[in-house]
């Protein structure tokens, strides 16, 4: 135990000199998986009990949406193989509520998607057709990147609208429970210079206020958080369930060329898992925690080989990582603040 305390103190002293606290991740439990998996499609998601959900398989018609219990023992599937027009398509995205209800979005034609609602026991409860190229849009078709089921029954969808073969633009809209488009979303960036954190990011760029690819999640405050990566920071747009923007956060990247692979909001904190794209090694792979109202950085956790293939869940003060090394598949649990 003494050596762990010494290491933590060394990390803290080094971080104090650089102005940002970085702590090692301390693994508390590991749980072997009940069944092997391969061909994982990121991102992973979870519910409030830290059960994990993911898509496995990269060939249309063979993809499974799977739930893995927090202790790795029980595995169940959300079966959409018998749904007409969906059985041969891959899911564009999916969303998990805190109590384990699952919503999946599958493309059924060039301009139509089907939102599937499952109960937490895997039963298919409802199907909603969503036409992304309705009147008022110029798009020939839309490639969906993010899909979130909102607490008021609406759906948030964003991605890329393709006007023709050469022209495309970011797309973000709110649809009601019947699949009708009720609001187009236009994002506003925060004023530059509002705080030291905002000054760390570059001024407004040509893509300011546009979100095509990134990550989206529903915070435990019932607000919608949409993240877009920039060259030196990630922008996080916070919207209420009606799609009205409340605030914008700016969280700097740990290092240039970092990719955000996981995104969660809970208990007043934003958790973002970053992986470095610049060379081998794990020294720049961080779990960054920031305040969900101000964007102020709180702490970094150093990720590495001991955290497997990446963060799978951040909930209830714990982080769960998934390792898919053949014959040693497991969930790795750690305490985080």
Number of C-alpha atoms within 10 A of each C-alpha: 5 7 8 11 10 11 13 17 13 14 16 18 15 14 16 12 9 10 10 15 17 23 21 16 21 16 16 10 12 17 16 17 23 15 13 13 15 13 12 15 13 14 17 21 24 26 20 17 14 23 23 26 27 19 24 17 16 14 11 13 14 13 22 20 20 18 23 21 20 21 19 21 13 13 16 13 16 21 16 22 15 9 13 9 14 21 18 19 18 21 23 16 20 24 25 23 20 17 13 22 16 25 24 22 26 24 24 19 13 13 16 16 23 23 23 20 23 21 15 15 12 18 15 17 10 12 18 16 18 25 21 27 18 14 9 8 13 12 20 16 20 25 20 23 19 23 23 25 27 24 15 11 11 21 26 23 26 27 20 19 23 19 15 11 7 6 9 15 14 18 25 24 17 23 23 19 18 13 19 17 22 14 15 17 20 15 19 14 18 19 12 16 12 9 13 10 18 21 14 16 20 13 14 12 10 7 10 15 17 17 26 20 19 21 22 25 25 26 19 17 11 15 21 27 26 24 24 20 20 20 14 18 23 21 26 25 23 25 20 17 20 19 23 15 18 12 17 22 24 29 26 24 24 19 18 15 16 22 20 22 18 24 27 22 24 18 13 14 22 24 23 25 24 25 24 20 14 11 7 8 11 13 11 20 23 27 27 24 23 21 19 21 13 16 21 20 19 15 19 24 19 20 23 18 10 13 21 17 13 26 26 27 27 28 21 14 11 14 22 26 23 24 22 18 13 10 10 11 20 23 25 25 26 17 15 20 11
